[in-house]
């Protein structure tokens, strides 16, 4: 993963290869939706708890 950002409800990810993302797994873990912006950028619709998710992901990154 190259970068992690968020807005009010979305987790914005810049990744090396968006084709490797398992959308079903993201939804199974609570994502309300997944939007591929292009081959390197992905937005995961999380909801108002997105800031906490982003913070935890930054700790792992």
Backbone as numpy.savetxt, mean C-alpha at the origin, in Angstrom:
# Nx Ny Nz CAx CAy CAz Cx Cy Cz
10.75 -2.54 -1.69 9.90 -1.38 -1.69 10.80 -0.15 -1.69
10.49 0.80 -2.55 11.32 1.98 -2.69 10.85 3.14 -1.81
9.52 3.29 -1.64 9.02 4.42 -0.83 7.63 4.10 -0.29
7.35 4.67 0.88 6.05 4.51 1.53 5.54 5.91 1.88
4.30 6.20 1.49 3.67 7.47 1.80 2.20 7.20 2.05
1.50 8.17 2.61 0.06 7.99 2.79 -0.65 9.33 2.75
-1.92 9.27 2.43 -2.81 10.42 2.54 -3.84 10.04 3.60
-5.00 10.62 3.58 -6.00 10.39 4.62 -6.50 8.96 4.68
-6.61 8.29 3.53 -7.16 6.93 3.52 -6.34 5.93 2.70
-5.34 6.40 1.98 -4.60 5.52 1.08 -3.13 5.40 1.46
-2.64 4.20 1.29 -1.23 3.90 1.44 -0.63 3.96 0.04
0.34 4.81 -0.15 0.96 4.98 -1.48 2.33 4.34 -1.45
2.51 3.36 -2.32 3.76 2.59 -2.34 4.45 2.72 -3.68
5.73 2.97 -3.64 6.55 2.92 -4.85 7.36 1.65 -4.70
7.16 0.71 -5.61 7.81 -0.59 -5.51 8.54 -0.92 -6.81
9.38 -1.92 -6.75 10.19 -2.28 -7.91 9.40 -2.99 -8.99
8.43 -3.81 -8.61 7.66 -4.56 -9.60 6.24 -4.79 -9.08
5.31 -3.99 -9.57 3.92 -4.04 -9.10 3.24 -5.38 -9.45
3.78 -6.10 -10.40 3.17 -7.38 -10.79 3.33 -8.45 -9.71
4.24 -8.24 -8.77 4.47 -9.21 -7.70 3.52 -9.03 -6.52
2.69 -8.00 -6.56 1.78 -7.70 -5.45 0.60 -8.68 -5.47
0.31 -9.27 -4.33 -0.81 -10.20 -4.17 -2.02 -9.41 -3.67
-2.85 -8.96 -4.60 -4.01 -8.14 -4.25 -5.00 -8.88 -3.36
-5.17 -10.16 -3.59 -6.09 -10.94 -2.76 -5.62 -10.98 -1.31
-4.30 -11.11 -1.11 -3.76 -11.14 0.25 -3.94 -9.79 0.93
-3.74 -8.70 0.19 -3.96 -7.37 0.77 -5.40 -7.20 1.22
-6.33 -7.63 0.38 -7.74 -7.52 0.74 -8.10 -8.44 1.91
-7.48 -9.61 1.96 -7.72 -10.53 3.06 -7.23 -9.95 4.39
-6.26 -9.04 4.32 -5.72 -8.41 5.52 -6.36 -7.05 5.80
-7.47 -6.75 5.13 -8.23 -5.55 5.47 -8.23 -4.42 4.48
-7.46 -4.52 3.40 -7.49 -3.45 2.40 -8.87 -3.39 1.76
-9.37 -2.19 1.59 -10.68 -2.01 0.98 -10.59 -2.01 -0.54
-9.40 -1.78 -1.05 -9.18 -1.79 -2.49 -7.71 -1.60 -2.81
-7.35 -1.93 -4.05 -5.97 -1.79 -4.52 -6.02 -1.19 -5.91
-5.21 -0.15 -6.12 -5.18 0.51 -7.42 -3.74 0.58 -7.92
-3.48 -0.06 -9.06 -2.17 0.03 -9.68 -2.14 1.32 -10.49
-1.27 2.25 -10.12 -1.16 3.52 -10.82 -0.35 3.34 -12.10
0.77 2.63 -11.98 1.61 2.29 -13.14 2.49 1.10 -12.72
3.54 0.81 -13.47 4.34 -0.39 -13.18 5.20 -0.28 -11.93
5.25 0.88 -11.29 6.07 1.07 -10.09 5.30 1.65 -8.91
4.07 2.09 -9.12 3.31 2.75 -8.06 1.98 2.07 -7.82
1.68 1.93 -6.53 0.48 1.23 -6.09 -0.17 2.02 -4.97
-1.49 2.07 -4.97 -2.21 2.68 -3.86 -3.11 1.62 -3.25
-3.03 1.50 -1.94 -3.85 0.55 -1.21 -4.83 1.36 -0.37
-6.11 1.16 -0.59 -7.13 1.88 0.15 -7.32 1.15 1.49
-6.93 1.83 2.56 -6.94 1.24 3.89 -8.07 1.82 4.73
-8.27 3.11 4.66 -9.23 3.79 5.51 -8.50 4.73 6.45
-9.19 5.22 7.46 -8.62 6.24 8.33 -7.50 5.74 9.23
-7.29 4.45 9.30 -6.17 3.88 10.08 -4.88 3.81 9.27
-4.88 4.36 8.09 -3.74 4.22 7.18 -2.45 4.75 7.78
-2.50 5.79 8.59 -1.29 6.35 9.18 -0.58 5.33 10.05
-1.35 4.54 10.79 -0.75 3.51 11.66 -0.13 2.40 10.83
-0.79 2.02 9.74 -0.26 0.99 8.84 1.05 1.48 8.22
1.05 2.73 7.74 2.24 3.30 7.12 3.40 3.37 8.12
3.11 3.77 9.35 4.15 3.84 10.37 4.78 2.48 10.63
3.97 1.44 10.72 4.49 0.09 10.95 5.30 -0.40 9.76
4.84 -0.08 8.56 5.58 -0.51 7.37 6.93 0.21 7.29
6.97 1.47 7.69 8.24 2.21 7.67 9.23 1.58 8.64
8.75 1.06 9.76 9.63 0.40 10.73 10.27 -0.85 10.10
9.52 -1.54 9.25 10.02 -2.76 8.60 10.90 -2.47 7.39
10.72 -1.32 6.80 11.40 -0.97 5.55 12.82 -0.62 5.78
